Amino acid sequence: MARRTEAGWILAQHADRDPEFQRQALELLMAAVDAGEAPAWQLAYLTDRCRVAAGQPQVYGTQYDSDGFADNLRPYPIEDPEGLDARRAAVELEPHAEYDRRMRSS
């Protein structure tokens, strides 16, 4: 089951040209996470992707923007930055500082 949900998540996560599809996938993924059929970190990534596309601050700090140079890589705006690491921990993501280091070293 995990492989199927991950494949669906990857498709939705990268369907930036079809925001309606992403929003529908987000609804389905919420139900799957609630039912224990998908991991919460997938929901975190897709939530942020949908919010960034809608011009809203992200919740989990998973989405970054760049002008093509690693030195200019930065997260899109984050809602309630003080509570970020607690929200990330709740969905089994590492602290944002660690994620940020990993993103910048890629």
NUZALUM-144690 format. One record per atom (N, C-alpha, C): residue number from 1; atom name; y, x, z. Coordinates in pm, 1 decimal. Atoms other than C-alpha are relative to their C-alpha. Layout:
{n = NUM	atom = CA	yy = Y	xx = X	zz = Z} .
...
# end
This chain:
{n = 1	atom = N	yy = -119.8	xx = 82.6	zz = 0.0} .
{n = 1	atom = CA	yy = 0.0	xx = 0.0	zz = 0.0} .
{n = 1	atom = C	yy = 125.7	xx = 86.7	zz = 0.0} .
{n = 2	atom = N	yy = -119.5	xx = -83.6	zz = -10.4} .
{n = 2	atom = CA	yy = 245.9	xx = 279.3	zz = 84.9} .
{n = 2	atom = C	yy = 41.6	xx = 55.5	zz = -135.7} .
{n = 3	atom = N	yy = -34.1	xx = -54.8	zz = 131.0} .
{n = 3	atom = CA	yy = 225.6	xx = 424.6	zz = -265.3} .
{n = 3	atom = C	yy = 67.2	xx = -104.9	zz = -88.2} .
{n = 4	atom = N	yy = -62.1	xx = 107.1	zz = 78.2} .
{n = 4	atom = CA	yy = 307.4	xx = 87.9	zz = -423.8} .
{n = 4	atom = C	yy = 141.5	xx = -27.2	zz = 46.9} .
{n = 5	atom = N	yy = -134.8	xx = 26.9	zz = -49.5} .
{n = 5	atom = CA	yy = 603.5	xx = 27.8	zz = -195.8} .
{n = 5	atom = C	yy = 91.9	xx = 116.4	zz = -32.1} .
{n = 6	atom = N	yy = -85.1	xx = -114.5	zz = 32.1} .
{n = 6	atom = CA	yy = 728.6	xx = 381.5	zz = -255.3} .
{n = 6	atom = C	yy = 38.5	xx = -0.1	zz = -147.6} .
{n = 7	atom = N	yy = -32.3	xx = 6.0	zz = 142.8} .
{n = 7	atom = CA	yy = 707.3	xx = 341.3	zz = -632.7} .
{n = 7	atom = C	yy = 106.8	xx = -106.1	zz = -25.9} .
{n = 8	atom = N	yy = -101.2	xx = 105.0	zz = 15.3} .
{n = 8	atom = CA	yy = 901.7	xx = 14.7	zz = -612.5} .
{n = 8	atom = C	yy = 133.9	xx = 42.5	zz = 55.7} .
{n = 9	atom = N	yy = -123.8	xx = -48.9	zz = -60.7} .
{n = 9	atom = CA	yy = 1157.5	xx = 172.6	zz = -383.2} .
{n = 9	atom = C	yy = 67.9	xx = 101.4	zz = -92.1} .
{n = 10	atom = N	yy = -58.7	xx = -101.1	zz = 88.8} .
{n = 10	atom = CA	yy = 1208.4	xx = 466.2	zz = -621.4} .
{n = 10	atom = C	yy = 65.0	xx = -68.2	zz = -120.6} .
{n = 11	atom = N	yy = -58.8	xx = 72.8	zz = 113.1} .
{n = 11	atom = CA	yy = 1265.6	xx = 227.2	zz = -912.5} .
{n = 11	atom = C	yy = 131.0	xx = -67.4	zz = 40.4} .
{n = 12	atom = N	yy = -121.3	xx = 69.2	zz = -45.9} .
{n = 12	atom = CA	yy = 1516.8	xx = 22.1	zz = -713.8} .
{n = 12	atom = C	yy = 109.9	xx = 99.0	zz = 36.9} .
{n = 13	atom = N	yy = -97.2	xx = -99.3	zz = -45.2} .
{n = 13	atom = CA	yy = 1687.0	xx = 326.9	zz = -565.4} .
{n = 13	atom = C	yy = 77.0	xx = 59.4	zz = -117.6} .
{n = 14	atom = N	yy = -63.7	xx = -65.7	zz = 113.9} .
{n = 14	atom = CA	yy = 1763.5	xx = 464.6	zz = -910.6} .
{n = 14	atom = C	yy = 44.3	xx = -96.9	zz = -109.3} .
{n = 15	atom = N	yy = -41.9	xx = 101.3	zz = 97.9} .
{n = 15	atom = CA	yy = 1851.2	xx = 137.4	zz = -1088.3} .
{n = 15	atom = C	yy = 149.8	xx = -27.4	zz = 12.9} .
{n = 16	atom = N	yy = -143.6	xx = 13.1	zz = -23.5} .
{n = 16	atom = CA	yy = 2223.7	xx = 203.1	zz = -1049.6} .
{n = 16	atom = C	yy = 72.0	xx = -84.7	zz = -104.4} .
{n = 17	atom = N	yy = -64.5	xx = 80.6	zz = 105.1} .
{n = 17	atom = CA	yy = 2304.5	xx = 26.6	zz = -1376.7} .
{n = 17	atom = C	yy = -32.8	xx = -148.5	zz = 12.8} .
{n = 18	atom = N	yy = 36.1	xx = 140.5	zz = -21.4} .
{n = 18	atom = CA	yy = 2154.6	xx = -296.4	zz = -1242.4} .
{n = 18	atom = C	yy = 14.1	xx = -33.2	zz = 148.5} .
{n = 19	atom = N	yy = -21.0	xx = 24.3	zz = -142.8} .
{n = 19	atom = CA	yy = 2314.8	xx = -365.8	zz = -903.5} .
{n = 19	atom = C	yy = -61.4	xx = -130.3	zz = 51.0} .
{n = 20	atom = N	yy = 63.3	xx = 125.8	zz = -41.8} .
{n = 20	atom = CA	yy = 2180.3	xx = -722.5	zz = -896.4} .
{n = 20	atom = C	yy = -147.5	xx = 23.5	zz = 31.5} .
{n = 21	atom = N	yy = 139.8	xx = -34.9	zz = -25.8} .
{n = 21	atom = CA	yy = 1825.8	xx = -587.3	zz = -924.5} .
{n = 21	atom = C	yy = -10.8	xx = 76.9	zz = 132.1} .
{n = 22	atom = N	yy = 4.1	xx = -76.0	zz = -125.4} .
{n = 22	atom = CA	yy = 1902.3	xx = -340.3	zz = -643.4} .
{n = 22	atom = C	yy = 16.9	xx = -92.1	zz = 120.4} .
{n = 23	atom = N	yy = -20.0	xx = 92.6	zz = -112.1} .
{n = 23	atom = CA	yy = 2031.3	xx = -620.9	zz = -419.6} .
{n = 23	atom = C	yy = -123.8	xx = -86.5	zz = 22.8} .
{n = 24	atom = N	yy = 122.8	xx = 78.4	zz = -14.7} .
{n = 24	atom = CA	yy = 1720.6	xx = -829.4	zz = -490.0} .
{n = 24	atom = C	yy = -110.6	xx = 85.1	zz = 61.8} .
{n = 25	atom = N	yy = 100.6	xx = -91.4	zz = -56.0} .
{n = 25	atom = CA	yy = 1499.4	xx = -529.9	zz = -417.3} .
{n = 25	atom = C	yy = 27.7	xx = 25.7	zz = 147.3} .
{n = 26	atom = N	yy = -36.8	xx = -21.5	zz = -140.1} .
{n = 26	atom = CA	yy = 1691.6	xx = -473.2	zz = -94.4} .
{n = 26	atom = C	yy = -49.4	xx = -114.9	zz = 87.1} .
{n = 27	atom = N	yy = 48.8	xx = 117.8	zz = -74.9} .
{n = 27	atom = CA	yy = 1609.8	xx = -828.1	zz = 20.0} .
{n = 27	atom = C	yy = -151.8	xx = 6.4	zz = 18.1} .
{n = 28	atom = N	yy = 146.4	xx = -10.0	zz = -8.3} .
{n = 28	atom = CA	yy = 1240.8	xx = -779.0	zz = -61.2} .
{n = 28	atom = C	yy = -42.9	xx = 113.7	zz = 92.2} .
{n = 29	atom = N	yy = 33.3	xx = -114.9	zz = -84.6} .
{n = 29	atom = CA	yy = 1237.0	xx = -440.1	zz = 108.8} .
{n = 29	atom = C	yy = 24.0	xx = -31.1	zz = 147.5} .
{n = 30	atom = N	yy = -24.0	xx = 41.3	zz = -139.7} .
{n = 30	atom = CA	yy = 1391.1	xx = -588.3	zz = 425.0} .
{n = 30	atom = C	yy = -121.0	xx = -75.9	zz = 53.4} .
{n = 31	atom = N	yy = 116.6	xx = 78.0	zz = -42.3} .
{n = 31	atom = CA	yy = 1102.4	xx = -834.4	zz = 441.0} .
{n = 31	atom = C	yy = -122.1	xx = 90.0	zz = 15.7} .
{n = 32	atom = N	yy = 114.8	xx = -90.5	zz = -7.8} .
{n = 32	atom = CA	yy = 848.5	xx = -558.9	zz = 374.6} .
{n = 32	atom = C	yy = 8.2	xx = 87.7	zz = 124.4} .
{n = 33	atom = N	yy = -16.5	xx = -81.4	zz = -121.1} .
{n = 33	atom = CA	yy = 991.5	xx = -341.9	zz = 652.8} .
{n = 33	atom = C	yy = -28.3	xx = -85.1	zz = 123.0} .
{n = 34	atom = N	yy = 25.2	xx = 90.6	zz = -113.6} .
{n = 34	atom = CA	yy = 991.3	xx = -639.6	zz = 892.2} .
{n = 34	atom = C	yy = -148.6	xx = -28.9	zz = 17.6} .
{n = 35	atom = N	yy = 144.7	xx = 28.2	zz = -4.3} .
{n = 35	atom = CA	yy = 624.3	xx = -702.3	zz = 803.4} .
{n = 35	atom = C	yy = -82.7	xx = 126.5	zz = 22.6} .
{n = 36	atom = N	yy = 71.9	xx = -125.1	zz = -19.6} .
{n = 36	atom = CA	yy = 535.8	xx = -335.9	zz = 856.9} .
{n = 36	atom = C	yy = -66.1	xx = 52.3	zz = -125.7} .
{n = 37	atom = N	yy = 61.0	xx = -39.4	zz = 126.2} .
{n = 37	atom = CA	yy = 453.7	xx = -290.2	zz = 488.5} .
{n = 37	atom = C	yy = 75.9	xx = 111.0	zz = -72.0} .
{n = 38	atom = N	yy = -79.6	xx = -107.9	zz = 59.8} .
{n = 38	atom = CA	yy = 724.7	xx = -31.8	zz = 409.9} .
{n = 38	atom = C	yy = 73.8	xx = 70.4	zz = 113.4} .
{n = 39	atom = N	yy = -70.2	xx = -73.5	zz = -105.4} .
{n = 39	atom = CA	yy = 895.8	xx = 240.6	zz = 612.3} .
{n = 39	atom = C	yy = 150.0	xx = -31.3	zz = 0.7} .
{n = 40	atom = N	yy = -141.2	xx = 33.7	zz = -16.6} .
{n = 40	atom = CA	yy = 1245.1	xx = 175.4	zz = 747.8} .
{n = 40	atom = C	yy = 92.6	xx = 99.4	zz = -69.0} .
{n = 41	atom = N	yy = -88.1	xx = -97.4	zz = 65.4} .
{n = 41	atom = CA	yy = 1382.4	xx = 497.3	zz = 596.8} .
{n = 41	atom = C	yy = 27.7	xx = -40.2	zz = -144.1} .
{n = 42	atom = N	yy = -24.4	xx = 46.5	zz = 136.8} .
{n = 42	atom = CA	yy = 1338.3	xx = 344.7	zz = 249.6} .
{n = 42	atom = C	yy = 111.2	xx = -104.6	zz = -1.2} .
{n = 43	atom = N	yy = -103.4	xx = 102.0	zz = -11.9} .
{n = 43	atom = CA	yy = 1550.4	xx = 50.8	zz = 358.7} .
{n = 43	atom = C	yy = 136.3	xx = 64.7	zz = 24.6} .
{n = 44	atom = N	yy = -125.5	xx = -70.3	zz = -27.1} .
{n = 44	atom = CA	yy = 1815.0	xx = 291.9	zz = 489.6} .
{n = 44	atom = C	yy = 59.6	xx = 56.1	zz = -128.8} .
{n = 45	atom = N	yy = -49.5	xx = -58.2	zz = 124.7} .
{n = 45	atom = CA	yy = 1843.2	xx = 473.0	zz = 156.8} .
{n = 45	atom = C	yy = 49.6	xx = -107.2	zz = -96.7} .
{n = 46	atom = N	yy = -39.8	xx = 103.6	zz = 94.7} .
{n = 46	atom = CA	yy = 1856.3	xx = 154.4	zz = -49.9} .
{n = 46	atom = C	yy = 121.4	xx = -77.6	zz = 51.2} .
{n = 47	atom = N	yy = -117.8	xx = 63.9	zz = -58.8} .
{n = 47	atom = CA	yy = 2103.5	xx = -7.2	zz = 190.3} .
{n = 47	atom = C	yy = 124.8	xx = 80.0	zz = -34.1} .
{n = 48	atom = N	yy = -115.5	xx = -84.5	zz = 29.8} .
{n = 48	atom = CA	yy = 2337.3	xx = 287.8	zz = 150.0} .
{n = 48	atom = C	yy = 32.9	xx = -1.8	zz = -148.8} .
{n = 49	atom = N	yy = -22.8	xx = -1.6	zz = 145.0} .
{n = 49	atom = CA	yy = 2292.4	xx = 292.0	zz = -227.3} .
{n = 49	atom = C	yy = 71.2	xx = -127.9	zz = -43.2} .
{n = 50	atom = N	yy = -62.1	xx = 128.5	zz = 34.6} .
{n = 50	atom = CA	yy = 2380.9	xx = -77.1	zz = -254.0} .
{n = 50	atom = C	yy = 142.4	xx = -8.9	zz = 54.3} .
{n = 51	atom = N	yy = -134.4	xx = 6.4	zz = -58.1} .
{n = 51	atom = CA	yy = 2679.2	xx = -45.0	zz = -21.2} .
{n = 51	atom = C	yy = 97.3	xx = 89.7	zz = -75.5} .
{n = 52	atom = N	yy = -86.6	xx = -90.6	zz = 75.9} .
{n = 52	atom = CA	yy = 2820.4	xx = 255.5	zz = -207.1} .
{n = 52	atom = C	yy = 35.0	xx = -63.6	zz = -134.5} .
{n = 53	atom = N	yy = -24.5	xx = 63.8	zz = 129.6} .
{n = 53	atom = CA	yy = 2782.3	xx = 68.6	zz = -537.6} .
{n = 53	atom = C	yy = 98.8	xx = -115.5	zz = 12.6} .
{n = 54	atom = N	yy = -90.6	xx = 112.4	zz = -23.9} .
{n = 54	atom = CA	yy = 2972.7	xx = -224.5	zz = -385.4} .
{n = 54	atom = C	yy = 134.9	xx = 44.9	zz = 54.2} .
{n = 55	atom = N	yy = -126.6	xx = -52.1	zz = -51.2} .
{n = 55	atom = CA	yy = 3253.2	xx = 3.9	zz = -266.0} .
{n = 55	atom = C	yy = 14.2	xx = -11.6	zz = 149.9} .
{n = 56	atom = N	yy = -0.3	xx = 10.4	zz = -146.2} .
{n = 56	atom = CA	yy = 3156.1	xx = -32.9	zz = 100.7} .
{n = 56	atom = C	yy = -46.6	xx = 131.2	zz = 61.3} .
{n = 57	atom = N	yy = 51.0	xx = -120.7	zz = -65.5} .
{n = 57	atom = CA	yy = 3099.4	xx = 247.6	zz = 352.2} .
{n = 57	atom = C	yy = -150.5	xx = -10.2	zz = 22.6} .
{n = 58	atom = N	yy = 143.9	xx = -1.2	zz = -24.5} .
{n = 58	atom = CA	yy = 2738.2	xx = 349.6	zz = 387.3} .
{n = 58	atom = C	yy = -28.9	xx = -3.3	zz = 150.0} .
{n = 59	atom = N	yy = 40.3	xx = 16.3	zz = -139.6} .
{n = 59	atom = CA	yy = 2547.8	xx = 294.5	zz = 713.4} .
{n = 59	atom = C	yy = -75.5	xx = 122.2	zz = 51.8} .
{n = 60	atom = N	yy = 90.3	xx = -106.3	zz = -44.4} .
{n = 60	atom = CA	yy = 2302.3	xx = 586.0	zz = 724.9} .
{n = 60	atom = C	yy = 36.9	xx = 139.3	zz = -51.4} .
{n = 61	atom = N	yy = -45.1	xx = -130.4	zz = 48.5} .
{n = 61	atom = CA	yy = 2485.5	xx = 866.6	zz = 543.0} .
{n = 61	atom = C	yy = -95.6	xx = 68.6	zz = -94.9} .
{n = 62	atom = N	yy = 99.6	xx = -58.6	zz = 89.8} .
{n = 62	atom = CA	yy = 2219.7	xx = 916.9	zz = 277.1} .
{n = 62	atom = C	yy = 54.3	xx = 31.8	zz = -138.5} .
{n = 63	atom = N	yy = -51.0	xx = -12.0	zz = 136.3} .
{n = 63	atom = CA	yy = 2440.3	xx = 907.1	zz = -32.4} .
{n = 63	atom = C	yy = 116.2	xx = 99.0	zz = -6.5} .
{n = 64	atom = N	yy = -100.0	xx = -106.0	zz = 16.6} .
{n = 64	atom = CA	yy = 2648.1	xx = 1202.0	zz = -151.8} .
{n = 64	atom = C	yy = 63.8	xx = -7.1	zz = -137.1} .
{n = 65	atom = N	yy = -74.3	xx = -8.4	zz = 125.4} .
{n = 65	atom = CA	yy = 2904.5	xx = 1258.4	zz = -422.3} .
{n = 65	atom = C	yy = 32.6	xx = 146.4	zz = -25.2} .
{n = 66	atom = N	yy = -29.5	xx = -137.7	zz = 37.4} .
{n = 66	atom = CA	yy = 2978.2	xx = 1577.2	zz = -611.7} .
{n = 66	atom = C	yy = 74.1	xx = 1.5	zz = -131.7} .
{n = 67	atom = N	yy = -64.7	xx = -17.9	zz = 129.6} .
{n = 67	atom = CA	yy = 3197.2	xx = 1698.9	zz = -891.4} .
{n = 67	atom = C	yy = -80.2	xx = 97.0	zz = -85.5} .
{n = 68	atom = N	yy = 86.6	xx = -89.5	zz = 75.2} .
{n = 68	atom = CA	yy = 2905.4	xx = 1908.9	zz = -1011.8} .
{n = 68	atom = C	yy = -15.7	xx = 137.0	zz = 63.4} .
{n = 69	atom = N	yy = 7.9	xx = -128.7	zz = -69.3} .
{n = 69	atom = CA	yy = 2956.2	xx = 2200.5	zz = -774.2} .
{n = 69	atom = C	yy = -46.6	xx = -22.7	zz = 142.8} .
{n = 70	atom = N	yy = 57.2	xx = 17.7	zz = -134.5} .
{n = 70	atom = CA	yy = 2755.3	xx = 2237.5	zz = -451.8} .
{n = 70	atom = C	yy = 105.8	xx = 12.4	zz = 108.6} .
{n = 71	atom = N	yy = -105.3	xx = -16.8	zz = -101.3} .
{n = 71	atom = CA	yy = 3067.2	xx = 2349.6	zz = -263.9} .
{n = 71	atom = C	yy = 79.4	xx = -128.4	zz = 21.9} .
{n = 72	atom = N	yy = -77.8	xx = 123.2	zz = -8.9} .
{n = 72	atom = CA	yy = 3223.3	xx = 2008.1	zz = -329.4} .
{n = 72	atom = C	yy = -86.3	xx = -122.1	zz = 31.3} .
{n = 73	atom = N	yy = 89.5	xx = 108.9	zz = -36.3} .
{n = 73	atom = CA	yy = 2923.2	xx = 1798.8	zz = -223.5} .
{n = 73	atom = C	yy = 47.4	xx = -60.6	zz = 131.5} .
{n = 74	atom = N	yy = -45.1	xx = 66.8	zz = -121.7} .
{n = 74	atom = CA	yy = 3023.2	xx = 1538.9	zz = 34.3} .
{n = 74	atom = C	yy = -61.4	xx = -139.4	zz = 7.4} .
{n = 75	atom = N	yy = 53.0	xx = 136.2	zz = -11.3} .
{n = 75	atom = CA	yy = 2886.6	xx = 1213.4	zz = 174.9} .
{n = 75	atom = C	yy = 107.5	xx = -101.4	zz = -37.0} .
{n = 76	atom = N	yy = -92.0	xx = 112.1	zz = 17.7} .
{n = 76	atom = CA	yy = 3041.5	xx = 890.2	zz = 62.4} .
{n = 76	atom = C	yy = 43.4	xx = -45.6	zz = 139.6} .
{n = 77	atom = N	yy = -46.3	xx = 45.2	zz = -132.3} .
{n = 77	atom = CA	yy = 3240.1	xx = 724.1	zz = 344.5} .
{n = 77	atom = C	yy = -111.1	xx = -67.9	zz = 79.9} .
{n = 78	atom = N	yy = 103.2	xx = 50.0	zz = -92.3} .
{n = 78	atom = CA	yy = 3028.5	xx = 631.1	zz = 646.5} .
{n = 78	atom = C	yy = 63.3	xx = -92.5	zz = 102.1} .
{n = 79	atom = N	yy = -43.1	xx = 96.3	zz = -100.5} .
{n = 79	atom = CA	yy = 3075.0	xx = 325.7	zz = 865.1} .
{n = 79	atom = C	yy = -37.4	xx = 51.4	zz = 138.9} .
{n = 80	atom = N	yy = 25.5	xx = -38.6	zz = -139.1} .
{n = 80	atom = CA	yy = 3102.2	xx = 405.0	zz = 1238.4} .
{n = 80	atom = C	yy = -69.0	xx = 136.3	zz = 9.7} .
{n = 81	atom = N	yy = 62.1	xx = -132.9	zz = -1.6} .
{n = 81	atom = CA	yy = 3040.9	xx = 782.7	zz = 1211.8} .
{n = 81	atom = C	yy = -54.0	xx = 41.4	zz = 138.1} .
{n = 82	atom = N	yy = 45.8	xx = -36.9	zz = -134.4} .
{n = 82	atom = CA	yy = 3002.2	xx = 810.6	zz = 1591.3} .
{n = 82	atom = C	yy = -140.5	xx = -49.9	zz = 28.6} .
{n = 83	atom = N	yy = 133.5	xx = 55.1	zz = -22.9} .
{n = 83	atom = CA	yy = 2689.3	xx = 593.5	zz = 1583.9} .
{n = 83	atom = C	yy = -101.6	xx = 38.6	zz = -107.2} .
{n = 84	atom = N	yy = 84.1	xx = -34.1	zz = 114.0} .
{n = 84	atom = CA	yy = 2543.8	xx = 755.4	zz = 1272.8} .
{n = 84	atom = C	yy = -136.6	xx = 53.8	zz = 39.5} .
{n = 85	atom = N	yy = 128.9	xx = -60.6	zz = -33.6} .
{n = 85	atom = CA	yy = 2273.4	xx = 969.8	zz = 1432.6} .
{n = 85	atom = C	yy = -92.7	xx = -97.4	zz = 72.5} .
{n = 86	atom = N	yy = 84.4	xx = 101.3	zz = -66.3} .
{n = 86	atom = CA	yy = 2151.9	xx = 680.4	zz = 1649.2} .
{n = 86	atom = C	yy = -60.9	xx = -93.9	zz = -103.9} .
{n = 87	atom = N	yy = 53.6	xx = 86.7	zz = 105.8} .
{n = 87	atom = CA	yy = 2117.3	xx = 459.3	zz = 1341.7} .
{n = 87	atom = C	yy = -105.7	xx = 74.6	zz = -81.2} .
{n = 88	atom = N	yy = 97.3	xx = -79.0	zz = 76.6} .
{n = 88	atom = CA	yy = 1940.1	xx = 739.9	zz = 1154.3} .
{n = 88	atom = C	yy = -130.1	xx = 15.5	zz = 78.5} .
{n = 89	atom = N	yy = 120.9	xx = -15.9	zz = -82.5} .
{n = 89	atom = CA	yy = 1698.9	xx = 797.0	zz = 1443.5} .
{n = 89	atom = C	yy = -81.7	xx = -129.5	zz = 2.8} .
{n = 90	atom = N	yy = 69.1	xx = 129.5	zz = -5.3} .
{n = 90	atom = CA	yy = 1616.3	xx = 424.9	zz = 1451.4} .
{n = 90	atom = C	yy = -85.3	xx = -24.0	zz = -124.2} .
{n = 91	atom = N	yy = 78.8	xx = 15.7	zz = 123.4} .
{n = 91	atom = CA	yy = 1483.9	xx = 452.5	zz = 1092.6} .
{n = 91	atom = C	yy = -75.8	xx = 127.9	zz = -33.9} .
{n = 92	atom = N	yy = 78.8	xx = -123.5	zz = 9.4} .
{n = 92	atom = CA	yy = 1313.2	xx = 787.7	zz = 1150.0} .
{n = 92	atom = C	yy = 55.9	xx = 100.0	zz = -100.9} .
{n = 93	atom = N	yy = -66.0	xx = -103.8	zz = 78.9} .
{n = 93	atom = CA	yy = 1568.1	xx = 1000.9	zz = 964.0} .
{n = 93	atom = C	yy = 51.9	xx = 108.1	zz = 94.4} .
{n = 94	atom = N	yy = -49.1	xx = -110.3	zz = -82.3} .
{n = 94	atom = CA	yy = 1674.1	xx = 1342.8	zz = 1091.9} .
{n = 94	atom = C	yy = 149.6	xx = -16.8	zz = 26.3} .
{n = 95	atom = N	yy = -144.2	xx = 5.5	zz = -24.5} .
{n = 95	atom = CA	yy = 2021.8	xx = 1392.8	zz = 1243.1} .
{n = 95	atom = C	yy = 77.8	xx = 34.4	zz = -128.0} .
{n = 96	atom = N	yy = -76.3	xx = -17.8	zz = 122.9} .
{n = 96	atom = CA	yy = 2292.0	xx = 1386.9	zz = 979.1} .
{n = 96	atom = C	yy = 37.1	xx = 146.1	zz = -25.7} .
{n = 97	atom = N	yy = -34.6	xx = -141.8	zz = 20.6} .
{n = 97	atom = CA	yy = 2389.7	xx = 1752.0	zz = 1035.0} .
{n = 97	atom = C	yy = -114.6	xx = 73.7	zz = -69.5} .
{n = 98	atom = N	yy = 115.8	xx = -63.4	zz = 65.3} .
{n = 98	atom = CA	yy = 2035.8	xx = 1859.2	zz = 938.3} .
{n = 98	atom = C	yy = -11.6	xx = -45.8	zz = -145.5} .
{n = 99	atom = N	yy = 6.4	xx = 55.4	zz = 135.2} .
{n = 99	atom = CA	yy = 2035.3	xx = 1629.2	zz = 634.7} .
{n = 99	atom = C	yy = 109.8	xx = 61.4	zz = -86.1} .
{n = 100	atom = N	yy = -113.3	xx = -56.8	zz = 72.2} .
{n = 100	atom = CA	yy = 2377.4	xx = 1758.9	zz = 532.7} .
{n = 100	atom = C	yy = -30.7	xx = 145.5	zz = -41.8} .
{n = 101	atom = N	yy = 38.7	xx = -139.2	zz = 32.7} .
{n = 101	atom = CA	yy = 2251.5	xx = 2120.3	zz = 549.4} .
{n = 101	atom = C	yy = -101.0	xx = 2.5	zz = -114.6} .
{n = 102	atom = N	yy = 104.1	xx = 6.0	zz = 103.6} .
{n = 102	atom = CA	yy = 1949.3	xx = 2028.0	zz = 339.2} .
{n = 102	atom = C	yy = 59.5	xx = -40.9	zz = -134.8} .
{n = 103	atom = N	yy = -63.4	xx = 43.7	zz = 123.7} .
{n = 103	atom = CA	yy = 2162.5	xx = 1845.7	zz = 82.5} .
{n = 103	atom = C	yy = 80.3	xx = 113.4	zz = -63.3} .
{n = 104	atom = N	yy = -84.9	xx = -106.4	zz = 51.5} .
{n = 104	atom = CA	yy = 2396.9	xx = 2141.1	zz = 47.6} .
{n = 104	atom = C	yy = -80.7	xx = 122.7	zz = -46.0} .
{n = 105	atom = N	yy = 81.3	xx = -115.5	zz = 40.3} .
{n = 105	atom = CA	yy = 2113.2	xx = 2391.9	zz = 10.8} .
{n = 105	atom = C	yy = -84.4	xx = -29.4	zz = -123.3} .
{n = 106	atom = N	yy = 80.3	xx = 39.2	zz = 116.7} .
{n = 106	atom = CA	yy = 1948.5	xx = 2199.2	zz = -274.4} .
{n = 106	atom = C	yy = 55.7	xx = 58.4	zz = -127.9} .
# end
